[in-house]
Amino acid sequence: MGASYYQFCPVAKAMELLDERWTLLIVRELCAGSERFNEVRRGVPRMSPTLLSKRLTHLTRAGIVERVVDGTDVRYVLTPAGHELRPVVEALSIWGVRWTGELGDADLDPKLLLWDMRRSVDGDAVPAGRRTVVRFRFPDVPARARDWWLVISAGDPGAADADLCDADPGFEVDVTVTSGLRRLIEIWRGDLRWADALRAGDIDVHGPEDMRRGLPGWFTLPGFAAVPRPA
C-alpha cells in the first residue's frame, strides 16, 4: 500500500492503493486481457520484473487481483473489485487522449504499440484458415528496434492467435508496413486517419492489393481512438 493521506475521503483511500508508480498501468494490462506475468510485463516494458512482482503482490493483498495457480501455470486475474476499476481506466484514457497534449519522442515505443495491436486483432477480419505475416518497419528508430513481425494464425471464423516477434520468424511475409513510428502511433491513437497517412506518403504498405486494402480492418482500434479532440 502507498503512503497514507490520513483522510476519510474515499478518493484518498482509493489512491493509497492505486497511486504508486506503475500500479494503474498494471491494472490497465489486466483489463486488456493479460493474465500471465510475461504478458503483463510486455505491456509495461520499462518496468523491472522485480518491481512488477512486488506490485502484483500488493494488488493481490489488496483484493484487486487473484493469483490463480494450476500446476506450473500462474495467472493473475481481476477480482470483482478489480473489474470495477475498468471504467476508471477507460475514463483516464479518454481524458488523457483529449487533454495531455502532444507526445514526446521518449513516449514513442514500437514494442508497446505492436503489443497493443497484437491483442487487438479482429479474428473476423483477418484472412481465414491460414497464417498471415505482417512486417512492420520503422526507418526512424534505432536498428535494434526497427523491424517487427506479427504472425497471425486464423482458424475458425472469429478466432485468431497472434504472436509478436522482434526477430525474423522465418515465414514468408504477406504485407510490409513502412512508417515513421510517430505516424503509426498517431493512427492507433485516433489522431490521424489511415487513409490520410497513405495519401500524404507517411505510410507505405507493400503486398497483394486485397491484403493492402484489408489490413486496416484487421485491427480493432482502442476505444479512446474515437474520442473527439478539443479544438
C-alpha positions as CSV (number, residue, x, y, z in Angstrom):
1,M,0.0,0.0,0.0
2,G,1.2,3.5,-0.7
3,A,1.7,6.2,1.9
4,S,-1.4,7.2,3.8
5,Y,-3.1,10.6,3.2
6,Y,-4.8,10.3,6.6
7,Q,-8.2,11.4,5.2
8,F,-11.5,9.6,5.4
9,C,-12.3,10.8,1.8
10,P,-12.8,7.7,-0.4
11,V,-10.7,9.2,-3.2
12,A,-7.8,9.5,-0.7
13,K,-8.3,5.9,0.5
14,A,-8.5,4.6,-3.1
15,M,-5.3,6.4,-4.1
16,E,-3.5,4.9,-1.1
17,L,-3.9,1.7,-3.1
18,L,-3.5,2.9,-6.6
19,D,-1.2,5.9,-6.8
20,E,2.1,4.1,-6.6
21,R,4.1,4.2,-9.8
22,W,3.0,1.6,-12.4
23,T,0.1,0.3,-10.4
24,L,-2.7,1.6,-12.6
25,L,-0.8,0.6,-15.7
26,I,-0.7,-3.0,-14.4
27,V,-4.5,-2.8,-13.9
28,R,-4.8,-1.5,-17.4
29,E,-2.9,-4.5,-18.7
30,L,-5.1,-6.9,-16.7
31,C,-8.3,-5.1,-18.0
32,A,-6.9,-5.6,-21.6
33,G,-6.7,-9.3,-21.1
34,S,-3.2,-10.0,-20.0
35,E,-3.1,-12.7,-17.3
36,R,0.4,-14.2,-17.1
37,F,3.4,-12.4,-15.7
38,N,5.3,-12.1,-19.0
39,E,2.1,-10.9,-20.8
40,V,1.7,-8.1,-18.2
41,R,5.4,-7.3,-18.4
42,R,5.3,-6.8,-22.2
43,G,2.7,-4.1,-21.6
44,V,5.0,-2.3,-19.2
45,P,8.3,-3.0,-20.9
46,R,10.3,-0.4,-18.9
47,M,9.2,-1.8,-15.5
48,S,11.7,-4.2,-13.9
49,P,10.5,-7.8,-13.2
50,T,11.2,-7.4,-9.5
51,L,9.0,-4.3,-9.2
52,L,6.3,-5.9,-11.3
53,S,6.3,-8.9,-8.9
54,K,6.1,-6.5,-5.9
55,R,3.2,-4.6,-7.4
56,L,1.2,-7.8,-8.3
57,T,1.7,-9.0,-4.7
58,H,0.5,-5.6,-3.5
59,L,-2.6,-5.8,-5.7
60,T,-3.3,-9.4,-4.6
61,R,-3.2,-8.5,-0.9
62,A,-5.5,-5.5,-1.6
63,G,-8.1,-7.8,-3.1
64,I,-7.9,-6.3,-6.6
65,V,-6.1,-9.3,-8.2
66,E,-6.3,-13.0,-7.6
67,R,-3.3,-15.2,-8.1
68,V,-4.6,-18.5,-9.7
69,V,-2.2,-21.4,-9.7
70,D,-2.7,-24.5,-11.8
71,G,0.4,-26.7,-11.6
72,T,3.2,-24.7,-13.1
73,D,0.7,-22.2,-14.7
74,V,0.2,-19.0,-12.8
75,R,-2.3,-16.4,-13.8
76,Y,-3.3,-13.0,-12.4
77,V,-7.0,-12.2,-12.8
78,L,-9.0,-9.3,-11.6
79,T,-11.4,-9.8,-8.7
80,P,-14.8,-8.1,-8.7
81,A,-13.1,-5.2,-7.0
82,G,-10.6,-5.1,-9.8
83,H,-13.2,-5.3,-12.5
84,E,-14.8,-2.2,-11.0
85,L,-11.7,-0.3,-11.9
86,R,-12.2,-0.9,-15.7
87,P,-14.4,2.3,-16.1
88,V,-11.8,4.2,-14.1
89,V,-9.1,3.1,-16.5
90,E,-11.3,3.9,-19.5
91,A,-12.2,7.3,-18.2
92,L,-8.5,8.1,-17.7
93,S,-7.6,7.0,-21.2
94,I,-10.3,9.3,-22.6
95,W,-9.2,12.2,-20.5
96,G,-5.6,11.6,-21.4
97,V,-6.1,11.5,-25.2
98,R,-8.1,14.7,-25.0
99,W,-6.1,16.8,-22.7
100,T,-2.5,15.7,-22.2
101,G,-1.1,17.3,-25.4
102,E,1.5,16.1,-27.9
103,L,3.6,13.0,-27.3
104,G,7.3,13.5,-26.6
105,D,9.8,11.4,-28.5
106,A,10.6,9.4,-25.4
107,D,6.9,8.3,-25.3
108,L,7.2,6.5,-28.6
109,D,7.8,2.8,-28.2
110,P,7.4,0.3,-31.1
111,K,7.3,-2.7,-28.8
112,L,4.4,-1.3,-26.8
113,L,2.5,-0.1,-29.9
114,L,2.7,-3.5,-31.6
115,W,1.9,-5.4,-28.4
116,D,-1.3,-3.4,-28.2
117,M,-2.0,-4.1,-31.9
118,R,-1.3,-7.8,-31.4
119,R,-4.1,-8.2,-28.8
120,S,-6.5,-6.1,-30.9
121,V,-6.5,-8.4,-34.0
122,D,-10.1,-8.9,-35.3
123,G,-10.5,-12.6,-35.9
124,D,-13.5,-12.0,-38.1
125,A,-11.5,-9.7,-40.4
126,V,-8.1,-11.4,-40.9
127,P,-7.7,-13.9,-43.8
128,A,-9.4,-17.1,-42.6
129,G,-7.8,-20.6,-42.5
130,R,-4.2,-19.5,-42.9
131,R,-1.2,-17.9,-41.4
132,T,-0.7,-14.2,-42.3
133,V,2.6,-12.4,-41.6
134,V,2.8,-8.7,-41.3
135,R,6.2,-7.0,-41.2
136,F,6.4,-3.5,-39.7
137,R,9.4,-1.4,-40.4
138,F,10.2,1.9,-38.7
139,P,13.1,3.6,-40.5
140,D,13.4,6.4,-37.9
141,V,14.2,4.2,-34.9
142,P,17.4,2.5,-33.9
143,A,18.3,-0.6,-35.8
144,R,17.7,-3.0,-32.9
145,A,14.0,-1.9,-32.8
146,R,13.4,-1.2,-36.4
147,D,11.8,-4.4,-37.7
148,W,9.0,-6.4,-36.2
149,W,6.8,-9.3,-37.4
150,L,3.2,-10.0,-36.4
151,V,2.3,-13.6,-37.1
152,I,-1.5,-14.1,-37.2
153,S,-2.9,-17.6,-37.3
154,A,-6.6,-17.8,-38.1
155,G,-8.6,-21.0,-37.9
156,D,-12.3,-20.9,-37.2
157,P,-14.2,-17.7,-38.1
158,G,-13.8,-15.2,-35.3
159,A,-10.8,-16.9,-33.8
160,A,-7.2,-15.8,-34.4
161,D,-3.9,-16.1,-32.4
162,A,-1.2,-13.5,-33.0
163,D,2.5,-13.6,-32.0
164,L,4.8,-10.6,-32.0
165,C,8.4,-11.2,-33.0
166,D,11.4,-8.8,-32.9
167,A,13.5,-11.3,-35.0
168,D,12.6,-12.7,-38.3
169,P,10.4,-15.8,-37.6
170,G,11.4,-17.3,-41.0
171,F,7.9,-17.2,-42.6
172,E,7.0,-15.6,-45.9
173,V,5.9,-12.0,-45.4
174,D,2.4,-11.2,-46.8
175,V,2.3,-7.5,-46.1
176,T,5.0,-5.0,-45.2
177,V,4.1,-1.7,-43.5
178,T,6.8,1.0,-43.5
179,S,6.1,4.1,-41.4
180,G,7.5,6.6,-39.1
181,L,6.9,5.4,-35.5
182,R,5.1,8.6,-34.5
183,R,2.7,8.4,-37.5
184,L,1.6,4.8,-36.8
185,I,1.1,5.7,-33.1
186,E,-1.0,8.7,-34.2
187,I,-3.1,6.4,-36.3
188,W,-3.5,3.9,-33.4
189,R,-4.5,6.7,-31.0
190,G,-7.0,8.1,-33.5
191,D,-5.1,11.3,-34.1
192,L,-4.6,10.5,-37.8
193,R,-6.7,8.6,-40.3
194,W,-5.0,5.7,-42.1
195,A,-6.2,6.9,-45.5
196,D,-4.9,10.4,-44.8
197,A,-1.5,9.0,-43.8
198,L,-1.4,6.9,-47.1
199,R,-2.3,9.9,-49.2
200,A,0.4,12.0,-47.5
201,G,3.0,9.4,-48.1
202,D,3.6,9.0,-44.4
203,I,2.9,5.3,-44.5
204,D,3.6,2.7,-47.2
205,V,2.0,-0.7,-47.5
206,H,3.5,-3.4,-49.8
207,G,1.8,-6.6,-50.7
208,P,-1.1,-8.0,-52.7
209,E,-3.9,-5.5,-53.3
210,D,-6.5,-7.3,-51.3
211,M,-4.3,-7.5,-48.3
212,R,-3.2,-3.9,-48.6
213,R,-6.8,-2.8,-48.6
214,G,-7.9,-5.2,-45.9
215,L,-5.0,-4.6,-43.5
216,P,-6.5,-1.6,-41.5
217,G,-9.6,-3.6,-40.7
218,W,-7.6,-6.5,-39.2
219,F,-7.2,-4.4,-36.1
220,T,-9.8,-3.0,-33.7
221,L,-8.7,0.5,-32.6
222,P,-8.7,1.2,-28.9
223,G,-11.9,2.8,-27.5
224,F,-10.2,6.1,-26.9
225,A,-9.3,6.5,-30.7
226,A,-12.9,7.6,-31.4
227,V,-12.9,10.3,-28.7
228,P,-13.4,13.8,-30.1
229,R,-10.4,16.1,-29.6
230,P,-10.8,19.6,-28.4
231,A,-10.4,22.3,-31.0
